[in-house]
Amino acid sequence: MPGAVVAENNIIGELDLSELCKSENGLVAIPVHGNAYGKGLPYAPENWPSPGDQWQWKVGNRIAAGGHWVDRYLAPPSRFRDATGKKTTFTSRLKVGEFIKSNFPDVDPSTFFSMFIWKIPAAEGGIQRGTLQVERVEPEDGLADPDGPCKARNKACNLGKEGFIESSPAGNCDICCVHPDFCRTCCCILCGKAVNNSFGGYSYIKCEAVVAENYICGHLAHLDCALRIFMAGTVGGSIGLDVQYYCRRCDNKTNLMMHVEKLLETCRSLGSRSEIEPILNMGLCILRGSRQVQAKSLEDYMASVMEKR
């Protein structure tokens, strides 16, 4: 039924929308609640590349300004597995396109994407029972002038500083940056809240990967947020991080060794255990599990400093 919303009491468990989504004019995008998941149409291919192949889809819990889910995942049939034997899950359209080009060189990615609907609309209310709530942007540093340059109305935002010029201009973003309450200069792309610049801004990372000629990604993320969802530190599986940060917006990786070294420099300038301890803990979390000799040495040093405090 066109425009139908999957009722909340019907979405516990995997969704099968393949019959509901078909109409005389083609596929119908059916709004779903946060953290919903399912298989096949309208949000994943069916019987491709071989009859019986099942593709799976899933959404996160952040809604874009356009009313669709920001975080959208696609998993190929179970027979496609990475070298570790774990199921492959793609976190972006770009990654899906790379997979198609690599495994099916005779297939145009645009042809593949025409088989299903990529953008998944959010159901009114947005959230499935028993899941996390959709987080709105709540600046941590108080509200600035609502007519000021920062869309998040964050008093500490650099945009509010006279003469502020970005060292490297960031490229256009039509996902999170079109949200009326999101400011790329001061908001975390993972939780939506403003970052804190105290102690050299140790608690967040800025993605400076070049995404177009003379433009960088420019998105920020709390390292706590990234560590919690395995997008920072040392992570195995298909992402394969080793003291790195994986940007969900541009799919590029940032080496965090220099950031950890800056954490140590910051600690040397502080005298209070209450100030130093959370910074050292951050560094240890980033380094833990690394196979790099330098990282292991830094981890041992930071652990010994922590013990002496």
MARRO-916178 format. One record per residue (C-alpha): x, y, z; residue in one letter; residue number from 1. Coordinates in steps of 0.25 Angstrom, whole numbers. Layout:
       x       y       z   residu   num
       X       Y       Z        A   NUM
...
END
This chain:
       x       y       z   residu   num
       0       0       0        M     1
       7      13      -5        P     2
      11      22       7        G     3
       8      11      17        A     4
      16      12      30        V     5
      20      -1      37        V     6
      13      -1      50        A     7
      22      -1      63        E     8
      16     -14      68        N     9
      19     -21      55        N    10
      34     -18      54        I    11
      40     -26      65        I    12
      50     -35      58        G    13
      53     -35      43        E    14
      44     -28      33        L    15
      39     -34      20        D    16
      33     -23      12        L    17
      35     -29      -2        S    18
      19     -31      -4        E    19
      15     -18       2        L    20
      25     -10      -6        C    21
      20     -13     -20        K    22
      11      -5     -28        S    23
       7      -3     -43        E    24
      17       9     -44        N    25
      29       1     -38        G    26
      34       0     -24        L    27
      28       8     -12        V    28
      37      13      -1        A    29
      31       9      12        I    30
      35      17      24        P    31
      41       9      36        V    32
      45      11      50        H    33
      59      13      55        G    34
      69       1      56        N    35
      59      -7      47        A    36
      65     -17      38        Y    37
      60     -27      27        G    38
      63     -34      14        K    39
      60     -32       0        G    40
      51     -21      -7        L    41
      49     -10      -6        P    42
      63      -7       1        Y    43
      71     -18      -4        A    44
      72     -26     -17        P    45
      65     -40     -18        E    46
      70     -52     -26        N    47
      83     -45     -30        W    48
      93     -49     -36        P    49
      87     -63     -35        S    50
      73     -68     -32        P    51
      71     -69     -17        G    52
      81     -59     -13        D    53
      77     -51      -1        Q    54
      82     -37       1        W    55
      80     -30      15        Q    56
      78     -16      19        W    57
      78      -8      32        K    58
      76       6      37        V    59
      82      13      49        G    60
      75      23      58        N    61
      79      37      52        R    62
      69      44      43        I    63
      74      54      32        A    64
      67      67      29        A    65
      60      61      17        G    66
      53      50      26        G    67
      61      38      23        H    68
      71      30      31        W    69
      85      36      31        V    70
      92      22      35        D    71
      88      12      24        R    72
      94      -2      23        Y    73
      94     -13      12        L    74
      99     -27      13        A    75
     101     -37       1        P    76
      97     -51       1        P    77
     104     -60      12        S    78
     113     -67       2        R    79
     120     -54       0        F    80
     130     -53      12        R    81
     143     -46      15        D    82
     156     -53      18        A    83
     152     -54      33        T    84
     140     -62      30        G    85
     131     -51      35        K    86
     119     -46      28        K    87
     122     -33      20        T    88
     113     -21      23        T    89
     115      -8      15        F    90
     113       5      22        T    91
     112      14      10        S    92
     107      15      -5        R    93
     122      17      -9        L    94
     126       4      -2        K    95
     115      -3      -9        V    96
     119       2     -22        G    97
     133      -2     -20        E    98
     128     -16     -17        F    99
     120     -17     -30        I   100
     132     -12     -38        K   101
     141     -22     -32        S   102
     133     -34     -32        N   103
     124     -31     -45        F   104
     133     -23     -54        P   105
     122     -25     -65        D   106
     111     -18     -57        V   107
     109      -3     -56        D   108
     107       1     -42        P   109
      96      10     -46        S   110
      89      -2     -52        T   111
      91      -9     -38        F   112
      85       2     -30        F   113
      73       3     -40        S   114
      68     -11     -35        M   115
      64      -5     -21        F   116
      62       8     -13        I   117
      74      13      -6        W   118
      69      25       3        K   119
      60      19      14        I   120
      49      28      19        P   121
      47      29      34        A   122
      34      26      40        A   123
      27      37      48        E   124
      32      36      63        G   125
      45      29      57        G   126
      48      19      68        I   127
      45       5      69        Q   128
      42      -1      83        R   129
      55      -5      91        G   130
      64       4      83        T   131
      72      16      85        L   132
      65      30      84        Q   133
      69      38      72        V   134
      78      49      77        E   135
      75      64      74        R   136
      87      73      73        V   137
      88      79      87        E   138
     100      88      88        P   139
     108      86     101        E   140
     114     100     102        D   141
     101     108     103        G   142
      93     116      92        L   143
      98     127      83        A   144
      91     137      75        D   145
      80     129      67        P   146
      83     138      55        D   147
      98     136      57        G   148
     107     128      47        P   149
     106     114      55        C   150
      94     106      52        K   151
      95      99      65        A   152
      95     112      72        R   153
     108     108      80        N   154
     115     119      87        K   155
     129     112      85        A   156
     128     110      70        C   157
     139     116      62        N   158
     129     122      52        L   159
     126     132      63        G   160
     140     137      64        K   161
     143     149      56        E   162
     152     147      44        G   163
     151     131      45        F   164
     156     125      32        I   165
     157     110      31        E   166
     171     105      28        S   167
     166      95      18        S   168
     153      98      11        P   169
     143      86      13        A   170
     134      81       1        G   171
     119      81       0        N   172
     111      71       8        C   173
      97      68       6        D   174
      95      58      17        I   175
      97      63      31        C   176
     101      77      27        C   177
      87      81      22        V   178
      81      78      35        H   179
      76      92      41        P   180
      82      89      55        D   181
      96      83      50        F   182
     109      91      49        C   183
     120      83      42        R   184
     130      93      49        T   185
     126      89      63        C   186
     117      77      63        C   187
     120      62      64        C   188
     115      54      52        I   189
     112      42      61        L   190
     104      48      72        C   191
     101      62      67        G   192
     106      69      79        K   193
     116      80      80        A   194
     131      76      82        V   195
     139      82      93        N   196
     151      90      90        N   197
     157      89     104        S   198
     171      84     106        F   199
     174      85      91        G   200
     162      78      86        G   201
     167      64      90        Y   202
     154      58      91        S   203
     150      59      76        Y   204
     157      57      62        I   205
     155      65      49        K   206
     155      57      36        C   207
     164      64      27        E   208
     164      54      16        A   209
     164      61       2        V   210
     150      57      -5        V   211
     151      67     -17        A   212
     161      76     -23        E   213
     166      86     -12        N   214
     154      81      -3        Y   215
     155      73      10        I   216
     144      65      17        C   217
     144      74      29        G   218
     135      66      38        H   219
     137      65      53        L   220
     135      53      62        A   221
     136      50      77        H   222
     147      39      79        L   223
     138      33      90        D   224
     127      32      80        C   225
     136      26      69        A   226
     142      16      79        L   227
     129      12      84        R   228
     124       8      70        I   229
     138       2      66        F   230
     141      13      56        M   231
     154      17      63        A   232
     166      10      70        G   233
     170      -4      65        T   234
     158     -12      59        V   235
     158     -25      51        G   236
     148     -30      41        G   237
     145     -23      28        S   238
     149      -9      33        I   239
     163     -13      38        G   240
     167      -1      46        L   241
     181       0      54        D   242
     181      13      62        V   243
     173      19      52        Q   244
     159      26      51        Y   245
     149      23      40        Y   246
     141      34      35        C   247
     126      30      32        R   248
     124      42      23        R   249
     135      40      13        C   250
     140      25      16        D   251
     154      30      18        N   252
     164      26      29        K   253
     172      36      38        T   254
     185      31      45        N   255
     183      34      60        L   256
     198      33      64        M   257
     200      48      63        M   258
     187      51      71        H   259
     192      41      82        V   260
     206      48      83        E   261
     198      62      84        K   262
     191      56      96        L   263
     204      53     103        L   264
     209      67     100        E   265
     196      73     106        T   266
     197      64     118        C   267
     212      70     121        R   268
     206      84     121        S   269
     196      80     132        L   270
     198      77     147        G   271
     184      72     152        S   272
     182      57     152        R   273
     167      60     149        S   274
     171      67     136        E   275
     182      57     132        I   276
     175      44     135        E   277
     163      45     124        P   278
     173      49     114        I   279
     183      37     117        L   280
     171      28     117        N   281
     167      33     103        M   282
     181      30      98        G   283
     181      16     104        L   284
     167      13      97        C   285
     172      17      84        I   286
     185       9      85        L   287
     180      -3      91        R   288
     182     -16      82        G   289
     191      -9      72        S   290
     201     -18      65        R   291
     210      -6      62        Q   292
     223      -5      70        V   293
     222      10      72        Q   294
     208       9      77        A   295
     212      -3      87        K   296
     223       6      92        S   297
     214      18      94        L   298
     203       9     101        E   299
     214       4     111        D   300
     219      18     114        Y   301
     205      24     116        M   302
     201      12     125        A   303
     213      14     133        S   304
     210      29     134        V   305
     196      26     139        M   306
     201      17     150        E   307
     210      28     155        K   308
     199      38     156        R   309
END
